[in-house]
């Protein structure tokens, strides 16, 4: 069989693997890249395969960098099934529609500029209607149940512990009377993360495809993240400022709300409002409430109302969001998107980044080339929305909220194998993280390769 690393090679996002056997062609993930703009344009390039010939798609989870090009795949003729867990399908429904809305709005703005310059209009990769229509291709699967895809291919989905019902995939392929097992890690979560279950340990594989986002570092503050959150809340409140938190809508926002609930119940929270200023986050939180049966045991028993408390106010409308720019009391604003590349957080940064009373708190990974990364790397001025903004607000970061396992946790997962795979491919990471993780794996006897984008391998 042949596997092509379409994307997610030597880069953090944009996951897509194209697998060809003698009788079948299929994908694991079909993700979109969003940052920076020069690489994001690659989303518009033709696929490395003919979508009409793809038999099915296996999806690890609902983050846009893993599912965001599925409507484009559908638009260009794919008509097979997309296999994912029920909660992943529910989340994809809102994520893909939101992605389409952003594209339509961006293209509308761009075409106004192009019209003034006498240039031809451009078109979005896919429309809202196409995002809605592609959902009819999704087919729900259950954890740990073996799914027979055809006479020669079977798959088993296990909990990756990254977001609600995220999956790693065990794939069993028989070719030339020989069965080979491929394991795709998806994005691997941390152990003991609230709400979601711990990642499943897999013990055997012929070929392992493992993410490496934090392959070169540890989450030093994981144990004390609640205390750090209280510290930054309190300090910003004392300055009578706003605590601005860029938000990833799925899982990280819900984990933050979970900790805010705990802090409030413990009497550590000041008398201020928490504004959830993200329509997508609000919708995602409702889906989490719908799937409490898959929460971890502690959340189900201790915090059944994890996302409901009086201090929380959801600002779904644009008008309510705009009012926050003139809100004069101290408050916390959780707004999309998580890397400050678009969405409502950019407006709050425009109006609040210059003010030393405010704090900008990053609680997740900031990819290379994003506005969030520039700010985090101590830029004193940033250009955004056509303006140059002074960075006077206090900039803080808590690594412990990351949805990705750190280097030690990734290594612990690798040590769970009873014997090293024949070959391990290190994907979904920046070069420094990948090379550091490769060295750690080779020290325990793994044979590793860091593939390049569009590289093909025979398995």
N, C-alpha and C positions, 0 to 999 in steps of 0.2 A: 504494500500500500504506500501511497505518497501523501505527505502532509505539507501544506504551504502555510507559513507564518504570514498571513496577510498583513496584520498590524500587531500592536502590543509587543514589538520586538525592539529592545533598547529604548523603550519609552514606557511611561507609566500607564497610559490609558489606551483605548482603541483596540479592544480584544476581538480577534476573529481568527479562527483556524479552519482551513479548508482541507478536507480529507477525502481522498479518492481510493476506493478499492476496485477490484475487477468488475464489480457489479453496481456499486453505489457511490454517490457523491453527496456529501453533507457538510454542515458547518457546526462548529462549537462556538457559540456567540456570534454576534454581528454588531459590533459596537461602533460608536461615533467618537471622533476626536474633536475636542472643543478649544484647546489652547495650544500654542498661541495661534493668531490668525493665519500666519503663513502655512502652518501645518494643517490647521483646520480646513483650509481650502482643498486638501486632499480628499475630504469627504465627497467632493463633487466629481472626483475621477471615476472612471469605470471600475467595476469590480474586477478582480483577477480571475473571475469565473463567469459563466453564463448563469444568471439567476434561474432561468427556466429549467436548467438541468439539475438543480439541487433537489435532492429527495426529501430532506428534512433538516431541521435545525434543533440542536440541543442548547438550552439557554441556562447559564449558571446563576444569573440574578438580574434584577430590574434596573440597575444603574445604567445611565445612558451610555457610558463608555463600554458597555457589554451588549446593549440591545438597541441602541439609537439608530442604526441603519436598517432595521427590520422593515420599516415602511418603504424605504427605497428598494429593498430587495423585493417586496411585494409589488411595488409599482412597476418594476422591470420584469415581472413575469413569474416570480416564485409562487408556487401554488401548493407546496407540501405542508406538512404539519410542523409546528413549533412546540417542542415539549418543554414544559416547565411546571413548577409547583403551582398550586392554586393561588397562594398569596403573591407569588411572583407575577402571575398573570394579572391579578387585580392591580398590582403596582404598575405594571407595564401599561395598563390602560390609561392611567393618568400621566405617566412619565412621557409616553410617546406623543400623546395629544399636546402636552405642554411644550415639548420640543418642536412640534409642528407650528404651534402658535408663535413661538419665538422666531422661527425661520420666516414665517409669513410677515411678521412685523418688521424684521430686519430687512427683508427684501423690499417691502413697501417703502421704507425709509430710503434705502439705497436707490430704488428706481425713481424717486422724486429728484435725487441729486443727478442721476443719469439723464433724466428727461431735460433738465436745465442745460446739460452739456451736449444735448443732441445725440445721446448714446441709446442703443437698443436696451429694452428692459431685460432683467434677469428673472429667473423663476426659482422658487424654493426647491430643495431636494425632494420634499414631499409636503403635501397639504394636510390640514387637520382631518379632512374627510378620508384621505388615504391612511392616516394613522389610525383612525377609527376602524376602517374596513379591514386592515391587516390583522386586527384582533380576532377575527373569525378563524384564523389559521392556528390559534393557540390551542393546545391540548393538555389538560392537567395530568400530572403524574404524582405518585406518592413517594415519600422518602423510603429508601431501603428496599423497595419492591423492584424486582428485575423486570425491565421493559424490553420486550422482544420487538426490535425494529424491523428485522427481516430474518431470513434463514441463517445469516452469517454474522449479524450484529446484535448485541444486547447492551443495555445500559442500566446503571444503577445510580440514583441520585442520593447523596448524603449531605448532612448539614455542614456548611462551611463556616457557620458562626459569624458571618460578616454583616449581613442585614437580615431582615425578616425572611425566613425560608430561602436564604441563599444556598447554593449547592456546589459541592464538588462532584465530579462525574467520573465514575468507573465505567470504562468502555471496553467491551470484550468483542474482538473481531477475529473471525476465523477465515483464513485465506490459505489456499494450498494445503488444506487439512491440518493447519497449525493455528492454534488460538493464541492471540497476543492481547495483553491487557494494557490499556492506556489510561492514565489518571490525569485529569485536568483539575487543578486546584481551585479554579476560579479565584476570587479574592478571599483570603483566609483571615478570619477574625481573631480577636484576642480571647483567651479563656477568661471566665468569670466576668463577662460583660453583662450588664443588666438587660433584662427583657428577653434576649435571645439565648438559645442553647449553645453550649460549647461546641467547637469544631469536632467533627468525627475524625478519629485517627484511622488511616488506611495503612495496611501492613504489607501489601504486595503490589508490584507493578513492573511491567517490562519497560514501559516508557512513562516518565513523569514530567508533567508540564506545570511548573510551580512559580507562583508570583514572587516578587522580590522588592516590593515598594519600600520596605524598611529593612532591606537586607544588610545594611551597613550601620544600623544604630539600634539603640534600646529606647523603650518608652520609660525614661527614668522616673517620671512623675505619675505613673499609673496608680500606685497605691494611694497617693495623696491628692488625686484630682479633685475630690470633693472639697478638701480644705483650700486648695488653690482657687477653686471657683468662688468659694465664700470670701476669700481674701480680695479678689479683684472686684467682686460685687460691692463689698464694704468700702474699699478704697475709692471706687468711682462714686458711690453714693455720698461719701463724705465731701467729695469735690463738687457735689451737686451736678454731676455730669451724666452722660448716657454711656451705657456699656453696649457697644455694638458687636454683634456676633454674626459673621457670615455663615450662612446655613446651607448644608446639604439636606435636602428635604426628606430623604428616606434614611431612617435609622439614627443618624447622628442627632437630628432635631429631637426625635422622640427620646433618645438617651438623655439629652440635656433637660427636657421637660421632666423626666423621671427624677433627675438629681435636684432640680428646682423644687419638686414636690417634697423630697426628703428634707431639704434645707429649710423649707417653710414649716414643715411639721416639727422639726427640731428647734424652731424658734431662732434660727440664725439669719433670717432674711429681713432686710429693712423694709420700711413701709413704702414700697414703690410697685409700679406695674411692670409686667412682662408682656411685651407685644410680640406676637407671632405674626410677622409681616411677610407672609409668603403663601399665596393661594395654594401652591403645590404642597407645601408642608402641611397646611391645614387638611387638604384632601388625604394626604398620606397618613396623617395621624388618625383619621377616621377609619382607614383600612386597618391600621394596627389595632384599633378598638374592636374591629370585626373579627380579628383572628387571635383572640386572647388564648385560645386552646393550645397555641404553640409557643406561648411565653414560657420562660424558664420558671421553675417551681417557686422561687423566692418572690418574683414579681406577681405571680398569680395569688400567692397567699398573703403577702404583706402589702402590696400596692396595687390592688385591682383597679383603683381609680388614678393610676399613675399620670394620666394626661388631663386631669380635671382638677382645677383649683381656682379659687376666686381671683387671685392676682393675675391670672392669664387672660389676656384679651386678644382675640384673633382679628386682624385687620385685613379682610379679604379684598375690599374695594380699593381702587386707586385713590379715591378721595380720602379714605381713612388713612391710607399710607402717607399721603402728602401732609396730612395734619400733624404727623409725628415730627416733621421738620421744624415746626414752630412750637412743639411741646416743650415747656420750660421746666417741668419738674424732672428730677432724676428718674431714670427708667432703664429697662433692658430691652433692646430691640434685636430679635432674631430674624434675619432677613436673607433671602436668596440673592445670589448664589454663593456656594461655599468657597470659591476661589476669586470672588470679586470681579469676575469677567463680564458680568451682565446682571440683570435683575434689579430688585429694589435696593439691595445693599449698596449699589453704586450711587444711588441718589442720597442715601444716608451718609455715605463717605463724602460726597460732594458738599453736603451741608454740615458735616460734623468732624471731618478729619483735621481741619485747621484748628479746632478748639482744644486747648490743653486740658480742659475739664473732662473731656471724654476719654474713653479707653476702647481700643479696637482689640478684641480678643479672638485669636485663632485657636480653634480646638480640633483641627484636622489638617491633613496634608495639603500643602500648597505647591502645585506643579510648576515646573520650570516654565518661564515665559508668561506667567499669570500676574495680574496686578497684585494679588495677595502675596505672591513670592517677592515681588519688588519691594513692597512695603515691609515685609518681614525681614528683608535683608538690609534694612536701615536706610532706605531711600528717604531723603528729606523733602523732596518734591516729587509728585507724580502727575502725569498727564492723564486726564480722564474726561470723557464727555466734552472734548474740545477745550478744556480748561487746564491750567496748571495749578495744582492744589498743594499748599504747604502741609506737611505731615507734622502737626504739633501734638496730636492726641497721643496718649501713652499706648505703646504697642506691646501686647503680651501674648503668650502662647502656652497652651496646655497640651502636651503630646498624648497624655493618657486617654483622651477621648477618641483617639484614632480607631477607625474600624478595621485597620490592618494589623496583623501580627507583626511584632518586631523581630529583629534578627535572632534573638534567643528562642522565641516562640516558633519561628520558622524552622530553626535547627532542631528543636524538640520534636516537631512534627516529622522531620526527615528521619530522626532516630527511631520513630515508631515503626519503620519498615523492618521486617524480619531479615531482609537482605537488600542490598542496594539495587535499584533498578538498573537495567542494562544501560540506559542513557537517561540523564535528567536534563531537561531544557529549562533554562532560567529565563522567565519572561516577565513582562509587566513591571519594569523597573528602570530607573535611570542607570547609566553605565557604572557609576561609582558604587551604587547599591548592589548591582548585579555581580560585579567583579569581587566585591567583598564577600558576598554570600557564596559565590562559586568556590572561593578559597576555603570557607568553612565546611562546605559539603565535601570537598575533595579530601579534607583532613580526616573525614570519617569513612572514606572509601568510595564515594560517589564518583561516577564519570559524568562530567558536565559539559554543556555547550551553551553559549549565549548566542542565540540565532539573530540574524538580521532581518529587517522587514523584507518581505517577498521571498525569503529563502525557502527552498524546497528540500525536504529530506525523505529518504526511503526508510521505512520502518519494517 
